[in-house]
Amino acid sequence: MTKADIVAKISEKLGLEKGDVQATVETFMEEVKNSLETGDNVYLRGFGSFIIKTRAEKTGRNISKNTTIKIPAHNIPAFKPAKVFIESVKEKTEVTV
């Protein structure tokens, strides 16, 4: 599902203009991004949390040059789904192998 699909579904369900829904979705994503950039996590009860995870410094390898490189410690954004969300997905989807 793409952002355009989400906008279309919300627009259809609520009877709103696609342009208004598009602006709302864009603003939501921008606010989540801004929050994480300033170091604040975003908690959405019943859905999940957008959090910042810290990766420790580690040693990596550049295979083409056969050298070792230091990868500095850094932060990355992550999503942690709520337990209710996880259980719902488990119950309603088939296991594919």
ZIPE-V986017 format. One record per residue. RES is the residue in one small letter. SS is DSSP state (@ for helix, = for strand, . for the rest). PHI is phi in degrees with one decimal (* if undefined). Layout:
# ZIPE-V986017
RES&SS&PHI + RES&SS&PHI
This chain:
# ZIPE-V986017
m&.&* + t&.&-103.1 + k&@&-60.9 + a&@&-62.5 + d&@&-64.2 + i&@&-62.9 + v&@&-60.4 + a&@&-62.6 + k&@&-65.2 + i&@&-63.9 + s&@&-59.9 + e&@&-66.8 + k&@&-66.6 + l&@&-98.8 + g&.&70.3 + l&.&-102.2 + e&.&-67.4 + k&@&-60.6 + g&@&-62.4 + d&@&-66.9 + v&@&-65.3 + q&@&-57.7 + a&@&-63.6 + t&@&-65.8 + v&@&-63.4 + e&@&-60.8 + t&@&-65.5 + f&@&-58.7 + m&@&-63.9 + e&@&-64.6 + e&@&-67.1 + v&@&-62.4 + k&@&-61.9 + n&@&-61.4 + s&@&-60.4 + l&@&-65.5 + e&@&-64.0 + t&.&-90.5 + g&.&93.1 + d&.&-98.5 + n&.&-78.4 + v&=&-117.5 + y&=&-112.0 + l&=&-117.6 + r&.&-55.7 + g&.&84.9 + f&.&-116.6 + g&=&159.3 + s&=&-128.6 + f&=&-95.8 + i&=&-126.7 + i&=&-105.0 + k&=&-108.8 + t&=&-102.0 + r&=&-97.0 + a&.&-73.6 + e&.&-65.2 + k&=&-147.4 + t&=&-100.9 + g&=&-119.9 + r&=&-126.7 + n&=&-96.5 + i&.&-64.0 + s&.&-66.1 + k&.&-101.4 + n&.&55.9 + t&=&-126.6 + t&=&-98.4 + i&=&-130.9 + k&=&-93.1 + i&=&-100.1 + p&.&-68.4 + a&.&-63.5 + h&=&-154.9 + n&=&-101.8 + i&=&-134.7 + p&=&-77.8 + a&=&-146.4 + f&=&-118.4 + k&=&-118.2 + p&=&-68.5 + a&.&-72.0 + k&@&-58.6 + v&@&-61.2 + f&@&-64.4 + i&@&-60.7 + e&@&-62.6 + s&@&-62.2 + v&@&-65.8 + k&@&-59.9 + e&@&-72.9 + k&@&-100.3 + t&.&-120.1 + e&.&-86.4 + v&.&-78.4 + t&.&-110.6 + v&.&-116.6
